[in-house]
Amino acid sequence: MEYLKIKYLKIMVLILILLPAIPIWNPVVVTNTYASGGGSVNVNLPIDEIRSLINQLEEAAADITGQAGIEIRASIGLLSSELKARLDQIGKMANELWGTVITDLDRELRLILSSIETYLNQVNQMAADRITQLSQELAQRIDQISDRIEDRLNQVDTIVQNAIKSARDGAIDVVDRGRTSVLIVIDSFTKKIVKAAIILLDIILLLLIGISAWKNKIPTKVAQKIIVTVVFVIFFGVSSLFVFSNKVLASVLGKQVELTNPSVAATEANNSYSGFTNTVRGGANIRVARELGLAAIAKLRVYQYVAKDPAESKQIEEKINKIQAVLYPPPKPETLASPHVVLLGKYSKYYNVRVESLQKVASELHINSRVLYRPLRPLRLDQPIVAPRTIHPR
């Protein structure tokens, strides 16, 4: 028995030596397989910082008076709704994302953070200069900042969609829970190092067995032989499972990624969109419409992230754009009566897309598109977006 104790002690020492080489998942330390063949990096996504800046931007815009104030608040309203819809989803998915994308997301979000800071500085300067009417140069500058943020947000969408696709493609196992599916995934670096550690441990144990046999130190008693044989059979059997079965390895060291099932996401998103358009058609005021619209956008984003068909994703984006066109409409394309009025949004590269979305949703609501364009005067929150009398019968 003394011999067995020494052997077990050697085995435990070897295991303790090799354990530090095996990366264990930690929600704060995110594995980054893009970093020099593996490793770990600490990444804190700047979601709270962006939310704080959005609030500061909205507060600063309240100090701008005149037509400039109307334009700035409309621009910031659109920007804020776009940001919050993404941030809410990314915040919920933060624990589901891992190193292959987390650093890319961090980079894009910090670029967005920088652009919002630039926008905030511009608004603060306008307040200090008591600007009540935008110049064309200033409007172009602000629209360019907004476009940079929109570009980065589109890139964020692409990163999240690619991450989900990668998780689906690389999933070791999928557990269907009805509303959601749980993907069991394990990154390649963890898989390789764990398997290498197990194989190395097997080799060391085989060498120890060989050396013991060569020195004739194999147990002679029947009970000892049975115990040693059972221990080694179990050990090599379990280690073989970990080496040759990715499913077994993932069940112990893998990460669970829980995603809304596409069919469920589609139903919730489409119902939410229909509820929004029906409510607007029924004469809902701006406050109610914004609550329903932003909730619908959030559900449509979820659907867009988990949708498998690119054509579906495009249709979802069109619905989101139509909701945004109702909540934060673009200015009219034609020249306004006053040549001195400069409107934000007209210098955006997304302006034509927003006008097209407004025209589509106007057709869907059976109204003239001119009813939806952004007016020069500020609207009250209790004012209907669409007066029922303007709706044409089908």
C-alpha positions as a Markdown table, in Angstrom:
| # | Residue | x | y | z |
|---|---|---|---|---|
| 1 | Met | 0.0 | 0.0 | 0.0 |
| 2 | Glu | 2.9 | 2.3 | 0.7 |
| 3 | Tyr | 3.9 | 1.9 | -3.0 |
| 4 | Leu | 0.4 | 2.9 | -4.1 |
| 5 | Lys | 0.5 | 6.0 | -1.9 |
| 6 | Ile | 3.7 | 7.1 | -3.5 |
| 7 | Lys | 2.4 | 6.5 | -7.0 |
| 8 | Tyr | -0.8 | 8.5 | -6.3 |
| 9 | Leu | 1.2 | 11.3 | -4.8 |
| 10 | Lys | 3.3 | 11.5 | -8.0 |
| 11 | Ile | 0.1 | 11.6 | -10.1 |
| 12 | Met | -1.4 | 14.4 | -8.0 |
| 13 | Val | 1.8 | 16.4 | -8.2 |
| 14 | Leu | 1.8 | 16.1 | -12.0 |
| 15 | Ile | -1.9 | 17.1 | -12.2 |
| 16 | Leu | -1.3 | 20.2 | -10.0 |
| 17 | Ile | 1.6 | 21.2 | -12.2 |
| 18 | Leu | -0.4 | 20.9 | -15.4 |
| 19 | Leu | -3.6 | 22.5 | -14.1 |
| 20 | Pro | -2.4 | 26.1 | -14.6 |
| 21 | Ala | -2.0 | 25.4 | -18.3 |
| 22 | Ile | -5.8 | 24.7 | -18.6 |
| 23 | Pro | -7.8 | 27.9 | -19.1 |
| 24 | Ile | -10.9 | 28.0 | -17.1 |
| 25 | Trp | -13.8 | 30.3 | -18.3 |
| 26 | Asn | -14.3 | 33.5 | -16.4 |
| 27 | Pro | -17.0 | 36.0 | -17.4 |
| 28 | Val | -14.6 | 38.9 | -16.9 |
| 29 | Val | -11.6 | 37.4 | -18.6 |
| 30 | Val | -12.6 | 36.8 | -22.2 |
| 31 | Thr | -10.6 | 34.3 | -24.3 |
| 32 | Asn | -9.3 | 36.0 | -27.4 |
| 33 | Thr | -8.3 | 33.6 | -30.1 |
| 34 | Tyr | -7.0 | 36.4 | -32.4 |
| 35 | Ala | -4.2 | 37.2 | -29.9 |
| 36 | Ser | -1.0 | 35.5 | -30.9 |
| 37 | Gly | -2.5 | 32.1 | -31.2 |
| 38 | Gly | -4.4 | 32.3 | -28.0 |
| 39 | Gly | -4.4 | 33.8 | -24.5 |
| 40 | Ser | -6.8 | 36.0 | -22.5 |
| 41 | Val | -7.6 | 39.7 | -22.4 |
| 42 | Asn | -9.6 | 41.8 | -20.0 |
| 43 | Val | -12.2 | 43.7 | -22.0 |
| 44 | Asn | -14.9 | 46.0 | -20.5 |
| 45 | Leu | -17.3 | 47.2 | -23.2 |
| 46 | Pro | -17.9 | 50.9 | -22.9 |
| 47 | Ile | -21.7 | 50.5 | -22.8 |
| 48 | Asp | -22.3 | 52.5 | -19.7 |
| 49 | Glu | -20.0 | 55.3 | -20.9 |
| 50 | Ile | -21.9 | 55.6 | -24.2 |
| 51 | Arg | -25.3 | 55.7 | -22.3 |
| 52 | Ser | -23.9 | 58.4 | -20.1 |
| 53 | Leu | -22.8 | 60.5 | -23.1 |
| 54 | Ile | -26.2 | 60.1 | -24.8 |
| 55 | Asn | -27.8 | 61.5 | -21.6 |
| 56 | Gln | -25.3 | 64.4 | -21.6 |
| 57 | Leu | -26.0 | 65.0 | -25.3 |
| 58 | Glu | -29.8 | 65.2 | -24.8 |
| 59 | Glu | -29.3 | 67.5 | -21.8 |
| 60 | Ala | -27.0 | 69.8 | -23.8 |
| 61 | Ala | -29.4 | 69.9 | -26.7 |
| 62 | Ala | -32.1 | 71.4 | -24.4 |
| 63 | Asp | -30.0 | 74.5 | -24.1 |
| 64 | Ile | -30.1 | 75.2 | -27.9 |
| 65 | Thr | -32.9 | 77.5 | -28.9 |
| 66 | Gly | -34.6 | 78.5 | -32.1 |
| 67 | Gln | -34.7 | 76.4 | -35.3 |
| 68 | Ala | -31.2 | 75.1 | -34.5 |
| 69 | Gly | -32.6 | 73.6 | -31.3 |
| 70 | Ile | -35.5 | 71.9 | -33.1 |
| 71 | Glu | -33.0 | 70.4 | -35.6 |
| 72 | Ile | -30.5 | 69.3 | -33.1 |
| 73 | Arg | -33.0 | 67.6 | -30.8 |
| 74 | Ala | -34.5 | 65.8 | -33.8 |
| 75 | Ser | -31.1 | 64.6 | -34.9 |
| 76 | Ile | -30.1 | 63.5 | -31.4 |
| 77 | Gly | -33.5 | 61.7 | -31.0 |
| 78 | Leu | -32.8 | 59.5 | -34.0 |
| 79 | Leu | -29.2 | 58.9 | -32.9 |
| 80 | Ser | -30.3 | 58.1 | -29.4 |
| 81 | Ser | -32.9 | 55.6 | -30.5 |
| 82 | Glu | -30.4 | 53.9 | -32.8 |
| 83 | Leu | -27.8 | 53.6 | -30.1 |
| 84 | Lys | -30.1 | 52.5 | -27.3 |
| 85 | Ala | -31.6 | 49.7 | -29.4 |
| 86 | Arg | -28.1 | 48.2 | -30.0 |
| 87 | Leu | -26.7 | 48.8 | -26.5 |
| 88 | Asp | -29.6 | 47.1 | -24.9 |
| 89 | Gln | -29.1 | 44.0 | -27.0 |
| 90 | Ile | -25.3 | 44.0 | -26.7 |
| 91 | Gly | -25.6 | 44.4 | -23.0 |
| 92 | Lys | -27.8 | 41.4 | -22.7 |
| 93 | Met | -25.5 | 39.4 | -25.0 |
| 94 | Ala | -22.3 | 40.5 | -23.4 |
| 95 | Asn | -21.9 | 37.2 | -21.4 |
| 96 | Glu | -22.7 | 35.2 | -24.5 |
| 97 | Leu | -20.0 | 36.8 | -26.6 |
| 98 | Trp | -16.4 | 35.6 | -26.4 |
| 99 | Gly | -12.9 | 36.6 | -27.5 |
| 100 | Thr | -13.2 | 36.1 | -31.2 |
| 101 | Val | -15.5 | 39.1 | -31.4 |
| 102 | Ile | -15.3 | 41.0 | -28.1 |
| 103 | Thr | -12.2 | 43.0 | -29.0 |
| 104 | Asp | -13.8 | 44.0 | -32.4 |
| 105 | Leu | -16.9 | 45.1 | -30.6 |
| 106 | Asp | -14.8 | 47.0 | -28.1 |
| 107 | Arg | -13.0 | 48.8 | -30.8 |
| 108 | Glu | -16.2 | 49.8 | -32.7 |
| 109 | Leu | -17.9 | 51.0 | -29.5 |
| 110 | Arg | -14.9 | 53.1 | -28.5 |
| 111 | Leu | -15.0 | 54.7 | -32.0 |
| 112 | Ile | -18.7 | 55.5 | -31.4 |
| 113 | Leu | -17.8 | 56.9 | -28.0 |
| 114 | Ser | -15.3 | 59.2 | -29.5 |
| 115 | Ser | -17.8 | 60.4 | -32.2 |
| 116 | Ile | -20.4 | 61.1 | -29.5 |
| 117 | Glu | -17.9 | 63.1 | -27.6 |
| 118 | Thr | -17.2 | 65.1 | -30.7 |
| 119 | Tyr | -20.9 | 65.7 | -31.2 |
| 120 | Leu | -21.3 | 66.7 | -27.5 |
| 121 | Asn | -18.4 | 69.2 | -27.8 |
| 122 | Gln | -20.1 | 70.7 | -31.0 |
| 123 | Val | -23.5 | 71.1 | -29.2 |
| 124 | Asn | -21.8 | 72.6 | -26.1 |
| 125 | Gln | -20.0 | 75.1 | -28.4 |
| 126 | Met | -23.3 | 76.0 | -30.1 |
| 127 | Ala | -24.9 | 76.7 | -26.7 |
| 128 | Ala | -21.9 | 78.8 | -25.7 |
| 129 | Asp | -22.1 | 80.8 | -29.0 |
| 130 | Arg | -25.9 | 81.1 | -28.6 |
| 131 | Ile | -26.5 | 79.7 | -32.1 |
| 132 | Thr | -30.2 | 79.7 | -33.0 |
| 133 | Gln | -29.9 | 79.0 | -36.7 |
| 134 | Leu | -27.7 | 76.4 | -38.4 |
| 135 | Ser | -25.3 | 77.4 | -41.2 |
| 136 | Gln | -24.8 | 75.0 | -44.0 |
| 137 | Glu | -21.2 | 74.3 | -42.9 |
| 138 | Leu | -22.3 | 73.5 | -39.4 |
| 139 | Ala | -25.2 | 71.3 | -40.5 |
| 140 | Gln | -22.8 | 69.4 | -42.8 |
| 141 | Arg | -20.4 | 68.9 | -40.0 |
| 142 | Ile | -23.1 | 67.5 | -37.6 |
| 143 | Asp | -24.5 | 65.2 | -40.3 |
| 144 | Gln | -21.0 | 63.8 | -40.9 |
| 145 | Ile | -20.6 | 63.0 | -37.2 |
| 146 | Ser | -24.0 | 61.3 | -37.2 |
| 147 | Asp | -23.0 | 59.3 | -40.3 |
| 148 | Arg | -19.8 | 58.2 | -38.7 |
| 149 | Ile | -21.8 | 56.8 | -35.7 |
| 150 | Glu | -24.3 | 55.2 | -38.0 |
| 151 | Asp | -21.4 | 53.5 | -40.0 |
| 152 | Arg | -19.9 | 52.1 | -36.8 |
| 153 | Leu | -23.3 | 50.9 | -35.6 |
| 154 | Asn | -23.8 | 49.0 | -38.9 |
| 155 | Gln | -20.4 | 47.4 | -38.3 |
| 156 | Val | -21.5 | 46.4 | -34.8 |
| 157 | Asp | -24.5 | 44.7 | -36.3 |
| 158 | Thr | -22.2 | 42.8 | -38.7 |
| 159 | Ile | -19.9 | 41.7 | -35.9 |
| 160 | Val | -22.7 | 40.4 | -33.7 |
| 161 | Gln | -24.3 | 38.6 | -36.7 |
| 162 | Asn | -21.0 | 37.0 | -37.7 |
| 163 | Ala | -20.4 | 35.9 | -34.0 |
| 164 | Ile | -23.8 | 34.2 | -33.9 |
| 165 | Lys | -23.2 | 32.5 | -37.2 |
| 166 | Ser | -19.8 | 31.4 | -36.0 |
| 167 | Ala | -21.3 | 30.0 | -32.8 |
| 168 | Arg | -23.9 | 28.1 | -34.8 |
| 169 | Asp | -21.3 | 26.7 | -37.2 |
| 170 | Gly | -18.9 | 25.7 | -34.4 |
| 171 | Ala | -21.5 | 24.4 | -31.9 |
| 172 | Ile | -20.6 | 21.0 | -30.4 |
| 173 | Asp | -24.1 | 20.5 | -29.2 |
| 174 | Val | -27.5 | 22.3 | -29.4 |
| 175 | Val | -30.1 | 22.1 | -26.7 |
| 176 | Asp | -33.6 | 23.2 | -27.8 |
| 177 | Arg | -35.5 | 24.9 | -25.0 |
| 178 | Gly | -38.5 | 26.0 | -27.0 |
| 179 | Arg | -38.2 | 29.8 | -27.0 |
| 180 | Thr | -34.4 | 29.6 | -27.0 |
| 181 | Ser | -31.7 | 27.3 | -28.1 |
| 182 | Val | -28.5 | 26.8 | -26.1 |
| 183 | Leu | -25.4 | 26.3 | -28.2 |
| 184 | Ile | -22.5 | 24.5 | -26.5 |
| 185 | Val | -19.3 | 25.9 | -27.9 |
| 186 | Ile | -15.6 | 25.8 | -26.9 |
| 187 | Asp | -12.9 | 27.9 | -28.6 |
| 188 | Ser | -10.2 | 26.1 | -30.5 |
| 189 | Phe | -7.3 | 27.3 | -28.3 |
| 190 | Thr | -8.9 | 25.9 | -25.1 |
| 191 | Lys | -9.7 | 22.7 | -26.9 |
| 192 | Lys | -6.1 | 22.3 | -28.2 |
| 193 | Ile | -4.3 | 23.1 | -24.9 |
| 194 | Val | -6.6 | 20.8 | -22.8 |
| 195 | Lys | -6.2 | 17.9 | -25.2 |
| 196 | Ala | -2.4 | 18.5 | -25.3 |
| 197 | Ala | -2.3 | 18.5 | -21.5 |
| 198 | Ile | -4.3 | 15.3 | -21.2 |
| 199 | Ile | -2.2 | 13.5 | -23.8 |
| 200 | Leu | 1.0 | 14.7 | -22.0 |
| 201 | Leu | -0.3 | 13.4 | -18.7 |
| 202 | Asp | -1.2 | 10.1 | -20.4 |
| 203 | Ile | 2.3 | 9.8 | -21.8 |
| 204 | Ile | 3.9 | 10.6 | -18.4 |
| 205 | Leu | 1.7 | 8.0 | -16.7 |
| 206 | Leu | 2.6 | 5.4 | -19.3 |
| 207 | Leu | 6.3 | 6.2 | -18.8 |
| 208 | Leu | 5.9 | 5.7 | -15.1 |
| 209 | Ile | 4.2 | 2.4 | -15.6 |
| 210 | Gly | 7.0 | 1.3 | -18.0 |
| 211 | Ile | 9.7 | 2.4 | -15.5 |
| 212 | Ser | 8.0 | 0.6 | -12.7 |
| 213 | Ala | 7.7 | -2.6 | -14.7 |
| 214 | Trp | 11.4 | -2.3 | -15.7 |
| 215 | Lys | 12.4 | -1.9 | -12.1 |
| 216 | Asn | 10.1 | -4.7 | -11.2 |
| 217 | Lys | 8.1 | -2.5 | -8.8 |
| 218 | Ile | 4.7 | -3.7 | -10.0 |
| 219 | Pro | 2.4 | -4.7 | -7.1 |
| 220 | Thr | 2.3 | -8.5 | -6.4 |
| 221 | Lys | -0.8 | -8.8 | -4.3 |
| 222 | Val | -4.1 | -9.5 | -6.2 |
| 223 | Ala | -6.0 | -6.8 | -4.4 |
| 224 | Gln | -3.3 | -4.2 | -5.3 |
| 225 | Lys | -3.2 | -5.3 | -8.9 |
| 226 | Ile | -7.0 | -5.0 | -9.2 |
| 227 | Ile | -7.0 | -1.6 | -7.7 |
| 228 | Val | -4.2 | -0.3 | -9.8 |
| 229 | Thr | -5.7 | -1.8 | -13.0 |
| 230 | Val | -9.2 | -0.3 | -12.3 |
| 231 | Val | -7.7 | 3.2 | -11.5 |
| 232 | Phe | -5.6 | 3.2 | -14.8 |
| 233 | Val | -8.5 | 1.9 | -16.9 |
| 234 | Ile | -10.8 | 4.6 | -15.5 |
| 235 | Phe | -8.2 | 7.3 | -16.0 |
| 236 | Phe | -7.3 | 6.4 | -19.5 |
| 237 | Gly | -10.9 | 5.8 | -20.4 |
| 238 | Val | -11.9 | 9.2 | -19.2 |
| 239 | Ser | -8.9 | 10.9 | -20.7 |
| 240 | Ser | -9.7 | 9.2 | -24.1 |
| 241 | Leu | -13.2 | 10.6 | -23.9 |
| 242 | Phe | -11.9 | 14.1 | -23.4 |
| 243 | Val | -9.4 | 13.7 | -26.2 |
| 244 | Phe | -11.6 | 12.1 | -28.8 |
| 245 | Ser | -15.1 | 13.5 | -28.0 |
| 246 | Asn | -15.5 | 17.2 | -28.4 |
| 247 | Lys | -19.0 | 16.9 | -26.9 |
| 248 | Val | -17.7 | 15.6 | -23.6 |
| 249 | Leu | -14.9 | 18.2 | -23.5 |
| 250 | Ala | -17.4 | 21.0 | -24.2 |
| 251 | Ser | -19.8 | 19.7 | -21.5 |
| 252 | Val | -17.1 | 20.4 | -18.9 |
| 253 | Leu | -15.1 | 23.4 | -20.3 |
| 254 | Gly | -17.5 | 24.7 | -23.0 |
| 255 | Lys | -19.5 | 27.9 | -22.9 |
| 256 | Gln | -23.3 | 28.0 | -23.2 |
| 257 | Val | -24.6 | 30.6 | -25.7 |
| 258 | Glu | -28.3 | 31.0 | -25.4 |
| 259 | Leu | -30.1 | 32.5 | -28.4 |
| 260 | Thr | -33.7 | 33.2 | -29.2 |
| 261 | Asn | -34.9 | 30.8 | -31.8 |
| 262 | Pro | -35.4 | 32.5 | -35.2 |
| 263 | Ser | -39.0 | 31.4 | -35.5 |
| 264 | Val | -39.9 | 32.8 | -32.1 |
| 265 | Ala | -37.9 | 36.0 | -32.8 |
| 266 | Ala | -39.7 | 36.4 | -36.1 |
| 267 | Thr | -43.2 | 36.1 | -34.6 |
| 268 | Glu | -42.4 | 38.5 | -31.7 |
| 269 | Ala | -40.8 | 41.1 | -34.1 |
| 270 | Asn | -43.5 | 41.0 | -36.7 |
| 271 | Asn | -46.3 | 41.2 | -34.1 |
| 272 | Ser | -44.6 | 44.1 | -32.5 |
| 273 | Tyr | -44.2 | 45.9 | -35.8 |
| 274 | Ser | -47.8 | 45.3 | -36.8 |
| 275 | Gly | -48.9 | 46.6 | -33.3 |
| 276 | Phe | -46.9 | 49.7 | -33.9 |
| 277 | Thr | -48.3 | 50.5 | -37.3 |
| 278 | Asn | -51.9 | 49.7 | -36.2 |
| 279 | Thr | -51.5 | 52.0 | -33.2 |
| 280 | Val | -50.1 | 54.8 | -35.3 |
| 281 | Arg | -52.9 | 54.4 | -37.8 |
| 282 | Gly | -55.4 | 54.6 | -35.0 |
| 283 | Gly | -54.2 | 58.1 | -34.1 |
| 284 | Ala | -51.6 | 57.3 | -31.3 |
| 285 | Asn | -49.8 | 60.3 | -29.9 |
| 286 | Ile | -46.0 | 60.8 | -30.2 |
| 287 | Arg | -45.3 | 59.6 | -26.7 |
| 288 | Val | -47.1 | 56.3 | -27.1 |
| 289 | Ala | -45.8 | 55.8 | -30.6 |
| 290 | Arg | -42.2 | 56.2 | -29.4 |
| 291 | Glu | -42.7 | 53.7 | -26.6 |
| 292 | Leu | -44.2 | 51.1 | -29.0 |
| 293 | Gly | -41.8 | 51.9 | -31.8 |
| 294 | Leu | -38.6 | 51.6 | -29.7 |
| 295 | Ala | -39.9 | 48.3 | -28.3 |
| 296 | Ala | -40.5 | 47.1 | -31.8 |
| 297 | Ile | -37.1 | 48.1 | -32.9 |
| 298 | Ala | -35.5 | 46.2 | -30.0 |
| 299 | Lys | -37.4 | 43.0 | -31.0 |
| 300 | Leu | -36.6 | 43.5 | -34.7 |
| 301 | Arg | -32.9 | 43.8 | -33.8 |
| 302 | Val | -33.0 | 40.5 | -31.9 |
| 303 | Tyr | -34.7 | 38.9 | -35.0 |
| 304 | Gln | -32.1 | 40.5 | -37.3 |
| 305 | Tyr | -29.2 | 39.1 | -35.2 |
| 306 | Val | -30.5 | 35.5 | -35.2 |
| 307 | Ala | -31.9 | 35.4 | -38.7 |
| 308 | Lys | -30.2 | 32.9 | -40.9 |
| 309 | Asp | -31.2 | 34.3 | -44.3 |
| 310 | Pro | -29.6 | 37.5 | -45.6 |
| 311 | Ala | -32.8 | 38.4 | -47.4 |
| 312 | Glu | -34.7 | 38.2 | -44.0 |
| 313 | Ser | -32.1 | 40.5 | -42.5 |
| 314 | Lys | -32.7 | 43.0 | -45.3 |
| 315 | Gln | -36.4 | 43.0 | -44.8 |
| 316 | Ile | -36.0 | 43.5 | -41.0 |
| 317 | Glu | -33.7 | 46.5 | -41.6 |
| 318 | Glu | -36.4 | 48.0 | -43.9 |
| 319 | Lys | -39.0 | 47.7 | -41.1 |
| 320 | Ile | -36.6 | 49.3 | -38.6 |
| 321 | Asn | -36.0 | 52.2 | -41.0 |
| 322 | Lys | -39.8 | 52.6 | -41.5 |
| 323 | Ile | -40.3 | 52.9 | -37.7 |
| 324 | Gln | -37.5 | 55.4 | -37.5 |
| 325 | Ala | -39.0 | 57.4 | -40.3 |
| 326 | Val | -42.3 | 57.7 | -38.4 |
| 327 | Leu | -40.7 | 58.5 | -35.0 |
| 328 | Tyr | -37.9 | 60.7 | -36.3 |
| 329 | Pro | -38.8 | 61.8 | -39.8 |
| 330 | Pro | -36.4 | 63.4 | -42.3 |
| 331 | Pro | -37.0 | 66.9 | -43.6 |
| 332 | Lys | -38.9 | 67.3 | -46.9 |
| 333 | Pro | -36.8 | 66.8 | -50.1 |
| 334 | Glu | -38.1 | 69.9 | -51.8 |
| 335 | Thr | -36.8 | 73.4 | -51.2 |
| 336 | Leu | -38.4 | 75.1 | -48.3 |
| 337 | Ala | -40.2 | 78.4 | -48.4 |
| 338 | Ser | -37.5 | 80.1 | -46.4 |
| 339 | Pro | -34.0 | 79.9 | -48.1 |
| 340 | His | -32.4 | 80.8 | -44.8 |
| 341 | Val | -33.6 | 77.6 | -43.0 |
| 342 | Val | -30.9 | 74.9 | -42.9 |
| 343 | Leu | -32.1 | 71.5 | -41.9 |
| 344 | Leu | -30.1 | 68.6 | -40.4 |
| 345 | Gly | -30.3 | 65.3 | -42.1 |
| 346 | Lys | -30.2 | 66.6 | -45.7 |
| 347 | Tyr | -26.5 | 66.4 | -45.8 |
| 348 | Ser | -26.4 | 62.8 | -44.5 |
| 349 | Lys | -25.5 | 60.1 | -46.9 |
| 350 | Tyr | -28.4 | 58.1 | -45.4 |
| 351 | Tyr | -30.9 | 60.9 | -46.3 |
| 352 | Asn | -32.3 | 59.3 | -49.5 |
| 353 | Val | -32.7 | 55.9 | -47.6 |
| 354 | Arg | -34.7 | 57.7 | -44.9 |
| 355 | Val | -36.9 | 59.5 | -47.4 |
| 356 | Glu | -37.5 | 56.2 | -49.2 |
| 357 | Ser | -38.4 | 54.5 | -45.9 |
| 358 | Leu | -40.8 | 57.4 | -45.1 |
| 359 | Gln | -42.6 | 57.0 | -48.4 |
| 360 | Lys | -42.9 | 53.2 | -48.0 |
| 361 | Val | -44.4 | 53.5 | -44.5 |
| 362 | Ala | -46.7 | 56.3 | -45.7 |
| 363 | Ser | -48.0 | 53.9 | -48.4 |
| 364 | Glu | -48.4 | 51.2 | -45.8 |
| 365 | Leu | -50.4 | 53.5 | -43.5 |
| 366 | His | -52.4 | 54.7 | -46.5 |
| 367 | Ile | -51.6 | 58.4 | -46.0 |
| 368 | Asn | -49.8 | 61.1 | -48.0 |
| 369 | Ser | -46.1 | 61.1 | -47.2 |
| 370 | Arg | -46.1 | 64.9 | -46.7 |
| 371 | Val | -48.0 | 64.2 | -43.4 |
| 372 | Leu | -45.0 | 62.5 | -41.9 |
| 373 | Tyr | -42.1 | 64.8 | -42.9 |
| 374 | Arg | -40.4 | 66.7 | -40.1 |
| 375 | Pro | -42.2 | 70.0 | -39.5 |
| 376 | Leu | -40.3 | 73.2 | -38.8 |
| 377 | Arg | -42.1 | 73.7 | -35.5 |
| 378 | Pro | -41.6 | 71.4 | -32.5 |
| 379 | Leu | -44.4 | 68.8 | -31.9 |
| 380 | Arg | -46.1 | 68.2 | -28.6 |
| 381 | Leu | -45.7 | 64.7 | -27.2 |
| 382 | Asp | -49.5 | 64.4 | -26.8 |
| 383 | Gln | -50.1 | 65.2 | -30.5 |
| 384 | Pro | -51.1 | 62.4 | -32.9 |
| 385 | Ile | -48.5 | 61.4 | -35.4 |
| 386 | Val | -51.2 | 60.6 | -38.0 |
| 387 | Ala | -54.6 | 62.1 | -37.7 |
| 388 | Pro | -57.2 | 59.4 | -38.5 |
| 389 | Arg | -58.9 | 61.8 | -41.0 |
| 390 | Thr | -55.8 | 61.8 | -43.2 |
| 391 | Ile | -55.9 | 58.0 | -43.7 |
| 392 | His | -57.3 | 57.0 | -47.1 |
| 393 | Pro | -59.6 | 54.0 | -47.2 |
| 394 | Arg | -58.1 | 50.9 | -48.7 |
